[in-house]
Amino acid sequence: MEQLKQQLFGELDIPHILETVNHFNGLFRYSGTKQGEAAVSYIEKKLKEAEVPFEHCEYDGFFSIPKEAALSVNGEEIRLVGDVYSAEAESITGELCYDAASLKKGLTELEQAARFALFKDKLVLTWEGGGPFARRAMEAGALGVIHICATKGPYIHHSNIGVAWGTPGFDEEPYMRFLPSAGIARADAENLIDMQKPGRLTASLTIHMDTQIRRSSMVIAEIPGSLDSFILVSGHYDSWYEGITDNAISDAILLEYARIFWKHRARLRRGIRIAWWSGHSDGRFSGSAWYCDGHFSELRAHCVAHINLDLAGCKNADQIAVRTAGTEGLAYTGRLIKKYTGKTPAAYIPMIRGADQSFWGAYIPITIMFKYEPLPENRLSDCPSGGPWWHTPEDTIDKLDEKILIRDAKINLELILDLQGTAQLPIALSEFTADMSTRLSAALDSLPEEFDGTEIRLTWQELIKRLIWLAGHMAQNTCSDADLKYIAGKLLHLIYCRRSPYVHDFGETFGIFGSIKRFTGMTAENTPKPHYTIAKTEFLRNKNRLCTGFREITHYIDKIQK
């Protein structure tokens, strides 16, 4: 394996990568547009030149691109950026309501209800954004939302208020109604807050969008190994403007991976499937969701890991962290990070509801995404990658750092190479189980008495006994990809998701055991009665889902023991 790694490193051609980045530098790669499709044609042209086989995929998606937006106050126009899926607005006029409560944490449901009641027939200026907030503001009767960009300076980062993950099904269709929503630069917002303090302030909102169903293409390169199992390696090619760090550099690295892995395919144990998604930014992860839906059976049967590349090669990103589902344990990625940066991370960062993580229902047991970030003293913004240019026209080719690009290309290459070649998938079951036990116990301890988690604790304890046995079994390198897919992959779905494996959770904040943590602090006294009654039902259903899932994994391990 070491010999193959050195050969691949030696064949990694940086001029090839930079050639692709320079080509993408001339394209605004919006999904289903002429320039987006030109990017697909370029990727396919390069794959053909390298004789790499690929699948050309096409699908219809709901894509949304802001055209222009402004807020008019006292005859002055203030620049805005419309959100993906924002409704259009033509000089909608109303009182500007500053949502001061958006800076507060831990509001009860009664406090939230009082907060949103103030939005009726108002244009809401707020520090909170995103789909769940925009939907609740719409249901409260707000005329529109203007959310404040936290980054200092003139930056307004493109944002998205869609909550349906991917192209909606019938059940998600009602969530495709939106109110006008746009972002505003921090300095402009702070001026408005000062102007609003003395009393009532009237504003007029205009938002023009290009939102429609378009047909979009994607490319999936297929590099077989000796086994049926494969590693999915992916990144999104759609962008805001040229989107050099987000995500042209990663796209170019993936293209180079396809070329060099194909040359050495006869030496691969597991296959490598490389995907360039659309609909990441101008949809709600539409491309990866469609691919999961359309290729579900083979993903469920054979995909054993998903490695996602985003924001690679960005200047100032002098350190690396890891965002992961956690099954491989910290030491596995920590070893690589120390090799390439000299520092070992203190902890992993649990996977987020984003970054084309559309594959939980496919029971993929390993999911890893490196984060490339500045040192704390060099951070310019809280944005991903630490650069204020994220999701703005300033994400240009001068933000590329060639040395960091080489580092990021090599660390991901080494990770992929190890995952495809290892005899047994590197799942640190004892470490992962201990971590999840601690997190589950904390989540259950935080629940009020009326949300009884006793059954969850008991079924988890029974499962723990089997997982401890399985960890010893794995020490003999005798656990198959199929067994680990079902056990670890199903466990991840239970831990990270709320819905059936065959549909996608909504695009809202979630986390480890988020399906039960959402009831933390909720009581009959601090929650409106209708919401509280619904919450009790929701808890019971999530409890049943967890307990049944834990029992199914327990029974599966029992069969292995026999």
C-alpha positions, -999 to +999 in steps of 0.1 A: +000+000+000+029+024+008+043+018-027+010+026-043+006+057-022+040+070-033+032+063-069+000+081-067+016+111-050+042+112-077+016+112-104-006+139-087-002+166-113-007+201-099-007+218-133-037+196-143-055+207-112-047+244-118-058+240-154-093+230-143-094+258-117-085+283-143-112+270-167-138+271-140-127+307-132-145+318-163-178+301-154-207+310-131-217+274-125-254+277-116-273+244-118-291+239-151-277+270-167-256+272-198-224+279-178-233+251-153-237+226-181-204+239-197-187+228-164-202+193-168-190+191-204-155+201-194-154+174-167-166+148-191-141+159-217-112+155-193-125+121-182-127+109-218-091+121-224-080+100-194-103+071-206-121+070-173-157+056-176-184+078-162-222+080-158-239+112-171-269+119-149-298+143-156-326+154-133-352+181-129-348+203-099-362+234-082-334+259-086-334+295-074-309+323-083-313+358-069-312+386-095-315+418-075-328+430-042-330+463-023-346+479+008-358+514+005-358+536+036-364+573+036-357+575-001-324+557+002-318+523-014-299+497+006-284+467-013-296+432-003-290+397-017-321+376-021-322+341-005-325+309-025-362+302-028-372+337-016-406+349-029-404+379-052-414+413-038-422+445-057-420+475-033-437+457-004-441+485+022-445+481+059-431+489+093-396+477+099-395+455+130-362+449+147-361+414+161-339+421+192-348+387+206-328+371+178-297+377+199-310+358+229-304+321+235-326+295+251-360+311+246-389+289+258-417+281+233-440+306+251-413+333+247-408+323+210-446+326+204-446+361+219-416+370+198-431+358+165-464+375+173-447+408+168-439+400+132-474+402+118-476+426+089-440+437+095-407+437+076-385+418+101-349+429+105-332+400+124-299+383+133-315+349+126-319+334+092-324+301+075-353+280+065-370+271+098-369+307+109-382+321+076-411+296+076-421+304+111-420+342+103-442+336+073-467+316+094-467+345+119-478+369+091-445+387+084-443+406+051-407+397+046-374+389+064-341+408+062-314+389+080-282+405+090-248+392+078-226+388+109-194+394+089-180+428+093-176+449+062-197+451+030-202+413+026-235+396+022-233+358+020-257+340-002-282+320+020-310+295+015-345+294+031-355+260+017-363+233+043-372+204+020-340+184+013-336+179-024-366+179-048-397+176-026-421+146-025-458+150-018-453+153+019-427+181+015-446+200-012-464+223+014-429+234+025-422+249-009-441+281-001-419+310+009-420+347+019-397+374+006-363+370+024-329+386+018-296+393+035-282+427+044-247+439+052-239+443+089-230+480+087-263+488+068-283+468+094-267+485+124-275+519+109-312+508+105-312+496+141-300+530+152-326+548+130-354+525+143-348+532+180-366+565+183-398+550+169-417+536+139-396+532+107-412+524+073-394+505+046-401+491+011-387+457+000-380+446-036-367+412-045-364+397-080-355+360-084-350+335-111-367+305-096-378+276-118-376+239-126-345+233-147-328+202-160-294+198-146-265+173-153-240+156-131-210+134-137-201+102-117-168+086-125-166+048-119-133+032-109-138-005-100-119-025-073-116-062-068-146-061-043-182-050-049-178-024-021-169+012-031-159+045-015-180+075-026-159+106-030-178+138-039-180+176-042-204+201-057-196+218-089-223+245-087-211+278-073-219+313-064-201+334-091-167+318-100-167+301-066-130+293-066-127+280-031-163+269-030-159+247-049-137+248-080-105+237-063-121+206-049-137+198-082-103+200-099-087+178-073-115+152-078-108+152-115-072+145-109-081+117-085-102+101-112-072+102-137-046+086-113-069+061-096-080+048-130-044+042-140-040+019-110-074+004-108-060-032-110-044-026-076-076-013-058-094-035-033-126-014-031-139+007-059-139+044-060-169+064-073-163+101-078-193+125-080-197+161-090-230+173-076-252+202-087-280+218-067-258+222-036-262+260-033-289+270-057-311+241-046-312+223-012-286+196-020-308+185-049-282+166-069-268+144-041-304+137-028-316+128-063-286+105-068-293+088-035-329+083-044-321+070-079-292+047-069-305+037-034-302-001-038-266-001-049-256+025-023-273+005+004-257-027-008-222-016-016-212+020-005-190+017+027-177+053+030-184+089+019-156+114+016-168+149+008-144+177-005-154+213+000-134+245+004-101+229-002-070+249-012-081+281+004-056+307+014-051+313+051-064+277+060-033+267+079-050+241+101-072+211+095-101+199+116-124+169+109-161+169+106-173+133+107-200+109+118-174+096+142-173+059+137-136+057+127-126+074+160-105+105+165-071+087+162-077+076+126-081+110+111-060+126+139-029+107+126-034+121+091-040+156+104-009+156+125+011+143+095+000+172+074-002+200+099+019+190+129-011+192+152-035+166+165-071+178+169-085+176+204-118+163+192-138+156+161-167+178+150-200+159+146-214+159+110-237+187+102-270+188+083-254+201+051-225+195+028-244+170+006-249+146+035-278+129+016-268+093+023-278+085+059-306+061+048-281+042+026-264+030+058-230+042+049-208+034+080-180+060+075-186+097+066-157+121+067-152+157+056-120+176+064-124+213+074-096+236+063-094+266+086-073+295+096-054+297+129-076+315+155-054+346+154-057+348+116-095+342+113-112+369+093-147+357+095-169+330+112-177+318+077-167+283+066-129+284+057-127+316+078-127+339+048-153+367+044-154+360+007-174+328+012-206+329-009-198+363-023-183+377-056-150+380-038-145+342-039-120+346-068-088+329-079-066+351-057-080+331-027-063+300-039-031+289-021-011+264-041+008+249-011-025+244+008-041+230-023-013+203-025-017+196+012-055+191+009-052+170-022-027+147-005-045+143+028-077+133+011-059+110-014-042+092+015-075+088+033-093+074+003-064+051-005-064+037+030-102+032+031-102+013-002-074-010+007-079-019+043-089-055+050-116-045+075-133-011+076-115+011+102-144+015+126-133+021+162-164+005+177-154+007+214-145+044+212-176+052+192-199+033+215-185+050+246-188+084+230-224+077+219-233+063+254-221+096+270-240+117+245-272+096+248-271+097+286-267+135+286-296+139+261-319+118+282-309+134+315-318+168+300-354+157+293-382+168+317-399+140+336-429+139+313-407+128+284-397+093+298-366+079+282-364+047+303-371+023+274-345+041+253-319+036+280-328-001+284-327-010+247-294+009+243-279-010+272-288-043+256-273-031+223-241-020+241-235-056+253-236-068+217-214-040+205-188-048+231-187-084+219-186-072+182-155-049+190-137-081+202-148-099+171-135-071+149-101-074+165-097-107+146-104-088+113-134-110+106-162-085+102-174-081+066-183-048+048-219-059+047-221-066+084-205-032+093-227-014+068-258-027+085-246-023+121-227+010+120-246+025+091-280+018+106-268+030+140-256+063+124-291+068+108-308+063+141-284+087+159-283+115+133-318+114+117-355+116+125-373+102+096-375+069+075-343+058+057-362+063+024-369+100+028-346+128+037-348+148+069-356+185+065-327+209+061-326+222+096-302+221+125-297+186+139-270+167+158-262+135+176-295+122+191-312+155+180-344+136+176-347+136+215-326+166+224-352+188+208-374+183+238-349+196+263-364+220+288-399+217+273-427+216+299-464+222+301-457+255+319-434+270+293-450+257+261-483+266+244-507+237+249-512+228+212-474+227+207-469+207+239-495+181+229-478+177+195-444+174+212-456+145+233-467+126+202-435+134+184-414+121+214-433+088+215-427+082+178-390+091+181-387+068+211-403+040+192-380+045+162-349+045+184-359+015+205-370-006+175-338+003+156-316-006+186-334-040+189-330-047+152-292-042+154-291-063+186-308-092+168-285-088+138-254-091+161-270-121+179-271-139+145-234-132+139-226-146+174-244-179+165 
